[in-house]
Amino acid sequence: MKWLVSISAAAVIAAAAVCPSGALGAEYPQVSARAAVVISADTGEIVHGVNASEKLPMASTTKIMTTLLCLESGGLYEEFTVDSDAIKVEGSSMGLQEGDTVTKYALCCGMLLPSGNDAANAAAVRIAGSIEDFAEMMNNRARQMGLSRTYFVTPSGLEGEGHGSSAADMALLAREALRNDIFRSICSQSSMKVKFGSPPYDRWLRNTNKLLGMYDGVYGVKTGFTDEAGRCLVSACEREGKDLICVTLSDSNDWNDHMALYDSSFENVRLAEICLPQDISADIVGGNAERLRIVPEKDTVSVTTLAGSEEDFTFTVMSSPFLYAPVNEGDKVGSLSVSFLGREVERVDLFAAENVSAKAVKPRSKSLFEKIMDKIGSFFSH
């Protein structure tokens, strides 16, 4: 359950706290990509774009969605045997063979690092029962995210009729995926030790994303290549607290283009310190007070933005409609969702700012019948 904080966002966000860092107005480079975009990883704002809404094939960057759905399906560490037909697929591989025992977590590593088409198909069949049913799940999730230029046919990114996305949609997909801590942890690794096989044994997987070691601050996300799509790259980079995502589709010079786009984009965005409301309260039941004061775990959140103003941010308290006494100061009682133009930026834990003890229960007066029964019981006890 949730309810909106009954406070104007403008009243609680100090405009003076939104401080630009660095000079704005850096020129953007010419890139080799057919389509490119840079967005704020916090707000989703487009910082810079070239044909950003054009639908194009996106090759193995498709596996961002496949991995996200795999992580969200649960049971990540349960062992199972891969489907023999699913792993018989061309292209890049994590090395799965018929009869191998694996976990969903290992498949996620196999998708994000060596870009295993076998891993993508194995995950799809395990989760949905078939490639076709999993593609339907992918498209449903894309619609939930508002990815209007995206359509999935395969979990791996190998071409199918209509399979494609836009640079802007892929950036928003990466933004959503990076909010998953496990996804973020895996895609940031240059190599990982993973166990699978028949029987399972440890082996190393190498990441195809060379940008991880080429440019300071890069922490993901996914490469892709097919003859039809060309070179595709989705990356994410953090510098001095600013957080950006870059996508290029059909780009023969992707490593250099991403680095050049980041150089300009980091100069053109600012880090905004958004003050959080401090005068929040909630209804409480069964206590010696009717309202409980609650406070966020921190006073501000840092947000990477291009042109955001205080009116663009709203706050939503995520909590039960009523809290129940007793509550002690410091108890976690919910969370505060910080949104930019309706798109969630961050969630911050909320804690009780005071003690509310349970209301003392007065002894109930006995009914006439109970009193008569007591008398009868007393008489016979003598």
C-alpha positions in Angstrom: 0.0 0.0 0.0 1.2 3.6 -0.6 0.0 7.1 -0.1 1.3 10.4 -1.3 3.1 12.8 1.0 0.8 15.8 1.4 3.5 18.3 0.8 4.4 20.2 -2.3 7.7 19.1 -3.8 8.7 22.7 -4.5 8.2 23.4 -0.8 10.7 20.8 0.3 13.3 21.0 -2.4 15.7 23.8 -1.9 16.4 25.3 -5.3 19.7 26.7 -3.9 20.8 23.2 -3.2 20.7 22.3 -7.0 24.3 23.3 -7.7 25.8 22.9 -11.2 29.2 21.3 -11.2 31.4 22.2 -14.2 30.7 24.5 -17.2 27.7 23.7 -19.4 27.9 23.8 -23.1 30.6 21.3 -24.1 30.3 20.3 -27.8 29.4 16.8 -28.8 31.6 14.7 -31.1 30.7 13.3 -34.5 30.1 9.5 -34.0 30.2 6.6 -36.4 27.0 5.1 -35.0 23.8 4.9 -37.0 22.0 5.8 -33.7 23.4 6.9 -30.4 22.1 8.3 -27.1 23.3 9.3 -23.6 20.9 9.5 -20.7 21.0 10.2 -17.0 21.0 6.9 -15.2 19.1 8.7 -12.4 16.3 10.6 -14.2 16.3 8.9 -17.6 16.6 12.3 -19.3 18.2 12.3 -22.8 21.4 14.2 -22.5 22.4 13.8 -26.2 21.0 11.8 -29.0 21.5 10.9 -32.7 18.6 9.1 -34.3 17.8 7.9 -30.8 14.2 6.8 -31.6 15.0 4.9 -34.8 14.2 1.2 -34.5 17.2 -0.9 -35.4 18.5 -4.5 -34.7 20.4 -4.5 -31.4 22.1 -7.9 -31.5 23.3 -9.4 -28.1 22.4 -6.2 -26.2 19.0 -8.1 -26.2 20.5 -10.2 -23.4 20.0 -7.2 -21.0 16.3 -8.0 -21.0 16.9 -11.8 -20.9 19.2 -11.5 -17.9 16.8 -9.1 -16.1 13.9 -11.5 -16.4 16.1 -14.4 -15.4 17.1 -12.6 -12.2 13.5 -11.6 -11.5 12.3 -15.2 -11.9 13.9 -16.3 -8.6 15.6 -19.6 -7.6 18.9 -18.3 -8.9 21.1 -20.9 -7.2 18.9 -24.1 -7.8 20.8 -26.6 -9.9 19.1 -28.1 -13.0 20.0 -29.8 -16.3 20.0 -27.6 -19.4 17.6 -28.3 -22.2 19.5 -30.2 -24.9 17.8 -28.5 -27.8 18.0 -25.0 -26.4 21.8 -24.9 -26.2 22.2 -26.0 -29.9 22.5 -22.4 -31.2 25.1 -20.7 -33.3 27.3 -17.8 -32.3 28.9 -16.8 -29.0 28.7 -19.4 -26.2 29.5 -19.9 -22.6 30.4 -23.5 -23.3 27.3 -25.4 -22.3 27.1 -29.0 -23.4 24.3 -31.6 -23.4 23.7 -32.9 -19.8 25.4 -30.0 -18.1 24.1 -29.0 -14.6 23.9 -25.2 -14.2 22.1 -22.5 -12.2 20.2 -19.4 -13.4 22.9 -17.3 -11.7 25.6 -19.0 -13.8 23.5 -18.5 -17.0 23.2 -14.7 -16.1 27.0 -14.6 -15.9 27.2 -16.5 -19.2 24.9 -14.0 -20.9 26.5 -10.8 -19.6 30.2 -11.7 -19.9 30.9 -14.0 -22.9 27.5 -13.2 -24.4 26.5 -16.8 -24.5 23.6 -17.5 -26.9 23.4 -21.0 -25.3 22.9 -19.4 -21.9 20.1 -17.1 -23.2 18.2 -20.0 -24.8 18.7 -22.3 -21.7 17.4 -19.5 -19.4 14.4 -18.9 -21.7 13.3 -22.5 -21.8 13.9 -23.0 -18.0 11.8 -19.9 -17.2 9.0 -20.0 -19.8 9.1 -23.5 -21.3 9.9 -22.3 -24.8 11.7 -19.6 -26.8 8.4 -18.2 -28.1 6.7 -18.0 -24.7 9.8 -16.3 -23.2 9.8 -13.7 -26.1 6.2 -12.9 -25.1 7.4 -12.3 -21.5 10.2 -10.0 -22.9 7.6 -8.0 -24.8 5.3 -7.7 -21.9 8.1 -6.4 -19.7 9.1 -4.0 -22.5 5.5 -2.6 -22.6 5.5 -2.2 -18.8 8.7 -0.1 -19.1 7.1 2.0 -21.9 9.7 0.9 -24.5 7.5 1.8 -27.5 10.2 1.1 -30.2 11.2 -2.4 -28.9 10.1 -5.8 -30.1 11.8 -9.1 -29.1 11.7 -12.4 -31.1 14.7 -14.2 -29.6 16.3 -14.1 -26.1 19.8 -14.0 -27.5 19.6 -11.2 -30.1 20.0 -13.4 -33.1 17.8 -11.8 -35.7 14.2 -12.7 -36.1 11.5 -10.9 -38.1 10.7 -7.6 -36.4 13.4 -8.0 -33.6 14.7 -4.6 -32.8 14.8 -1.6 -30.5 16.0 2.1 -30.5 19.0 3.5 -28.7 16.7 5.5 -26.4 14.7 2.3 -25.5 17.9 0.3 -24.9 19.2 3.0 -22.6 16.0 2.9 -20.5 16.2 -0.9 -20.4 19.7 -0.7 -19.1 18.7 1.9 -16.5 16.0 -0.5 -15.2 18.4 -3.5 -15.2 21.1 -1.6 -13.4 18.6 -1.0 -10.5 19.0 -4.8 -9.9 22.0 -5.1 -7.6 22.9 -8.6 -8.9 22.7 -7.5 -12.5 24.9 -4.5 -11.8 27.4 -6.7 -9.9 27.8 -9.2 -12.8 28.0 -6.8 -15.7 30.8 -4.8 -14.0 33.2 -7.7 -13.8 35.9 -8.2 -16.4 36.0 -11.9 -15.5 34.2 -14.3 -13.2 34.7 -17.8 -11.9 31.4 -19.8 -12.4 30.6 -23.5 -11.8 28.7 -25.6 -14.3 29.2 -28.9 -16.2 28.6 -32.6 -15.8 29.5 -32.8 -13.0 29.8 -29.0 -12.3 33.3 -27.6 -12.0 34.8 -24.1 -11.7 35.8 -22.3 -14.9 36.5 -18.6 -15.8 34.3 -16.5 -18.0 35.7 -13.3 -19.7 33.7 -10.2 -20.4 33.5 -9.0 -24.0 33.1 -5.4 -22.9 36.6 -4.0 -23.3 35.4 -0.5 -22.2 35.5 -1.7 -18.6 39.3 -1.4 -18.7 39.6 1.4 -21.1 37.7 4.3 -19.4 37.6 5.2 -15.8 34.2 4.8 -14.1 32.7 2.4 -16.6 30.8 -0.4 -14.8 28.8 -2.1 -17.6 26.8 -3.1 -19.5 26.7 -5.2 -22.7 28.2 -5.7 -26.1 26.5 -7.0 -29.3 27.4 -7.9 -32.9 25.7 -9.5 -35.9 26.2 -8.9 -39.6 22.8 -7.2 -39.8 23.1 -5.1 -36.6 26.8 -4.3 -36.8 28.6 -3.5 -33.5 26.2 -2.5 -30.7 27.3 -1.3 -27.3 25.4 -0.4 -24.1 27.6 1.1 -21.4 27.3 2.9 -18.0 29.7 5.2 -16.3 30.0 7.1 -13.1 32.3 10.1 -12.5 32.3 12.3 -9.4 28.8 11.1 -8.4 27.4 11.7 -11.9 25.9 8.6 -13.5 25.3 8.2 -17.2 24.3 5.5 -19.7 25.4 5.5 -23.3 24.1 3.4 -26.2 25.4 3.1 -29.8 23.8 0.9 -32.5 25.6 -0.1 -35.7 28.9 1.6 -34.8 32.2 0.5 -36.2 34.1 2.8 -33.7 32.0 2.1 -30.6 34.8 2.1 -27.9 36.1 5.5 -28.9 32.6 7.0 -29.6 31.5 6.0 -26.0 34.5 7.6 -24.4 34.1 10.8 -26.5 30.4 11.0 -25.7 31.1 10.6 -22.0 33.7 13.3 -22.1 31.2 15.8 -23.4 28.1 14.6 -21.5 29.7 14.7 -18.1 30.5 18.4 -18.7 26.9 19.1 -19.7 25.1 17.5 -16.8 25.0 18.6 -13.2 24.7 16.8 -9.8 21.6 18.1 -8.0 21.2 17.6 -4.2 17.5 17.1 -3.7 16.3 17.8 -0.2 13.9 15.2 1.2 10.8 16.1 3.2 11.4 15.9 7.0 7.9 16.6 8.3 6.2 13.3 7.4 3.8 11.5 9.6 1.7 8.4 9.5 -1.5 7.1 11.2 -0.8 4.7 14.1 -3.3 2.4 15.7 -3.4 1.1 19.3 -0.9 3.6 20.7 -0.9 6.5 23.0 -0.8 8.8 20.0 -2.8 9.0 16.7 0.1 10.1 14.5 3.8 8.9 14.3 6.5 11.2 13.0 8.8 9.5 10.5 12.0 10.6 8.8 14.1 9.5 5.8 17.5 7.8 6.5 19.2 10.8 4.9 18.5 14.4 4.2 19.2 14.6 0.5 19.7 12.4 -2.6 22.2 13.2 -5.4 20.6 13.2 -8.8 22.4 13.5 -12.2 20.2 15.8 -14.3 20.5 17.9 -17.5 17.6 20.4 -16.9 15.6 19.2 -13.9 14.1 21.7 -11.6 12.5 21.4 -8.1 9.0 21.2 -9.6 10.0 18.0 -11.5 10.5 15.9 -8.3 7.8 14.3 -6.3 7.8 12.1 -3.2 5.6 9.0 -2.4 5.6 7.3 0.9 5.5 3.5 0.5 3.9 2.1 3.6 0.9 0.4 5.1 -2.1 2.7 5.5 -1.8 2.3 9.3 1.1 1.4 11.6 0.5 -0.5 14.8 1.8 0.3 18.2 4.2 -0.2 19.9 6.8 1.4 17.7 10.3 2.4 18.8 12.4 5.3 17.6 14.6 4.0 14.8 12.3 1.2 13.6 12.0 1.0 9.8 8.4 1.8 8.9 8.5 2.1 5.1 10.3 3.8 2.3 10.2 7.1 0.4 10.1 7.0 -3.4 11.8 9.9 -5.1 10.5 10.4 -8.7 11.4 12.7 -11.6 8.5 13.5 -13.9 6.8 10.3 -12.7 9.9 8.1 -13.2 11.4 6.7 -9.9 14.9 7.8 -9.2 15.6 6.2 -5.8 13.9 4.7 -2.7 15.0 5.8 0.7 14.2 4.0 3.9 11.9 5.7 6.4 12.3 5.3 10.2 10.2 6.2 13.2 11.4 9.5 14.8 9.8 8.8 18.2 8.5 6.1 20.5 4.8 5.3 20.5 3.9 2.8 23.2 0.8 0.5 23.1 -2.2 1.9 24.8 -2.9 0.3 28.2 -5.9 -2.0 28.0 -8.5 -1.4 30.8 -9.9 -4.6 32.5 -13.3 -5.4 31.1 -16.2 -5.3 33.6 -17.8 -8.7 34.1 -21.3 -9.1 32.8 -24.2 -10.0 35.1 -24.2 -13.6 33.8 -20.4 -13.9 34.6 -21.0 -12.5 38.1 -23.8 -15.0 38.8 -21.7 -17.9 37.5 -18.8 -16.7 39.8 -21.3 -16.8 42.8 -22.5 -20.3 41.9 -18.9 -21.5 41.5 -17.9 -19.9 44.9 -20.9 -21.6 46.6 -20.1 -25.1 45.4 -16.4 -24.6 46.2 -17.3 -24.3 49.8 
